[in-house]
Amino acid sequence: MSIIVALLMFGFLVFFHELGHFLLAKKNGIRVNEFAIGMGPKLASFKRGDTVYCIKILPLGGSCMMAGEDEASDDINAFNNKSVWARMSVVLAGPIFNFILAFFMAVVVIGIVGFDKPLIVGVMEGYPAQEAGFQEGDIIRQINEKKITIYRDVTLYLAIHSGEPLTVTVDRNGKQFTSTIVPKPNEDGSAYYMGIYVSSLRTKTSPLETLKYSLYEVKYQISMVIESLKLIFKGKVTVNDLSGPVGIVNMVNEVVEESTSEEVDFKTNLISVLLNVINFAIMISANLGVMNLLPIPGLDGGRMVFLILEAIRGKAIDREKEGMVHLVGLVLLMALMAVVMFNDFRKIF
């Protein structure tokens, strides 16, 4: 069941990404040869206009195949014969649709269970937070230059700036209180703590606030991906720490198992599973959006690099050379995926 849930979730996220490319291609008059749901052999298909719409056997996303996407074409409706700005909009539409989908899924989750308020519910004795005068009921508003909107902003900032001095601003009964503290290391020095307890309960809010905190949720997920990429470049995260489709299936399985309980009825378990899977899908959708914007050949970000160069130069890069660069990029990405999948299996077994 977890495998099915993971495949459907990942497939839907990739499909929505391709839907963004498809809709903007159609809007800009670009001929789409095929728009598919799934991958592999066709199960069913029909043709409307110039486009073949089909459902394929493997529920692993989808594809939007446009005329003249990787080669020169005499067709005036081919991708490469449209203006550079039209092509940019088509390329950017996929990642942007991932962010839009993440937002709407966040609206569902936050609308039902609320957001994680950065509320201090207790202070540990002998830790910097107590010495700084923080109290139960304080709401964390800012750490150094970082504005805090949800509690996970705090945990992410502390993870990235481990052990650094912190100027923390809290809201106490409508008044601002600021103090500088230095987090205290644990016995082996592997982690640093301010010494606060926060509530694990989420705070429900109004419909308007739900929309606002849904935007904050997407912002947080994007920030988490970007900060993780920085750690990779700094050498603090290796390829062994990355996860691919197999790792995602395993994580979905853990989410499903943690969301079920023998003490509650089937309906309650089902709602819990759905909410946690949607919450997980928000993270994956934001990941897909950010990763596809990276300036790597074969990805949307790689195509954007060539389009930006074309806009600056006033003429396109040789199509064959660009196609070869993207092909090499795809081969390298597939090789990386193979390594990541191997690590996924190694971690599981």
Rosetta blueprint (number, residue, H / E / L):
1 M L
2 S H
3 I H
4 I H
5 V H
6 A H
7 L H
8 L H
9 M H
10 F H
11 G H
12 F H
13 L H
14 V H
15 F H
16 F H
17 H H
18 E H
19 L H
20 G H
21 H H
22 F H
23 L H
24 L H
25 A H
26 K H
27 K H
28 N L
29 G L
30 I L
31 R L
32 V E
33 N E
34 E E
35 F E
36 A E
37 I E
38 G E
39 M E
40 G E
41 P E
42 K E
43 L E
44 A E
45 S E
46 F E
47 K E
48 R E
49 G L
50 D L
51 T E
52 V E
53 Y E
54 C E
55 I E
56 K E
57 I E
58 L E
59 P E
60 L E
61 G E
62 G E
63 S E
64 C E
65 M E
66 M E
67 A L
68 G L
69 E L
70 D L
71 E L
72 A L
73 S L
74 D L
75 D L
76 I L
77 N L
78 A L
79 F H
80 N H
81 N H
82 K L
83 S L
84 V H
85 W H
86 A H
87 R H
88 M H
89 S H
90 V H
91 V H
92 L H
93 A H
94 G H
95 P H
96 I H
97 F H
98 N H
99 F H
100 I H
101 L H
102 A H
103 F H
104 F H
105 M H
106 A H
107 V H
108 V H
109 V H
110 I H
111 G H
112 I H
113 V H
114 G L
115 F E
116 D L
117 K L
118 P L
119 L E
120 I E
121 V E
122 G E
123 V E
124 M L
125 E L
126 G L
127 Y L
128 P H
129 A H
130 Q H
131 E H
132 A L
133 G L
134 F L
135 Q L
136 E L
137 G L
138 D L
139 I E
140 I E
141 R E
142 Q E
143 I E
144 N L
145 E L
146 K E
147 K E
148 I L
149 T L
150 I L
151 Y H
152 R H
153 D H
154 V H
155 T H
156 L H
157 Y H
158 L H
159 A H
160 I H
161 H L
162 S L
163 G L
164 E L
165 P L
166 L E
167 T E
168 V E
169 T E
170 V E
171 D E
172 R E
173 N L
174 G L
175 K E
176 Q E
177 F E
178 T E
179 S E
180 T E
181 I E
182 V L
183 P L
184 K E
185 P E
186 N L
187 E L
188 D L
189 G L
190 S L
191 A L
192 Y E
193 Y E
194 M L
195 G L
196 I E
197 Y E
198 V E
199 S L
200 S L
201 L L
202 R L
203 T E
204 K L
205 T L
206 S L
207 P H
208 L H
209 E H
210 T H
211 L H
212 K H
213 Y H
214 S H
215 L H
216 Y H
217 E H
218 V H
219 K H
220 Y H
221 Q H
222 I H
223 S H
224 M H
225 V H
226 I H
227 E H
228 S H
229 L H
230 K H
231 L H
232 I H
233 F H
234 K L
235 G L
236 K L
237 V L
238 T L
239 V H
240 N H
241 D H
242 L L
243 S L
244 G L
245 P H
246 V H
247 G H
248 I H
249 V H
250 N H
251 M H
252 V H
253 N H
254 E H
255 V H
256 V H
257 E H
258 E H
259 S H
260 T L
261 S L
262 E L
263 E L
264 V L
265 D L
266 F H
267 K H
268 T H
269 N H
270 L H
271 I H
272 S H
273 V H
274 L H
275 L H
276 N H
277 V H
278 I H
279 N H
280 F H
281 A H
282 I H
283 M H
284 I H
285 S H
286 A H
287 N H
288 L H
289 G H
290 V H
291 M H
292 N H
293 L L
294 L L
295 P L
296 I L
297 P L
298 G L
299 L L
300 D H
301 G H
302 G H
303 R H
304 M H
305 V H
306 F H
307 L H
308 I H
309 L H
310 E H
311 A H
312 I H
313 R H
314 G L
315 K L
316 A L
317 I L
318 D L
319 R H
320 E H
321 K H
322 E H
323 G H
324 M H
325 V H
326 H H
327 L H
328 V H
329 G H
330 L H
331 V H
332 L H
333 L H
334 M H
335 A H
336 L H
337 M H
338 A H
339 V H
340 V H
341 M H
342 F H
343 N H
344 D H
345 F H
346 R H
347 K H
348 I H
349 F L
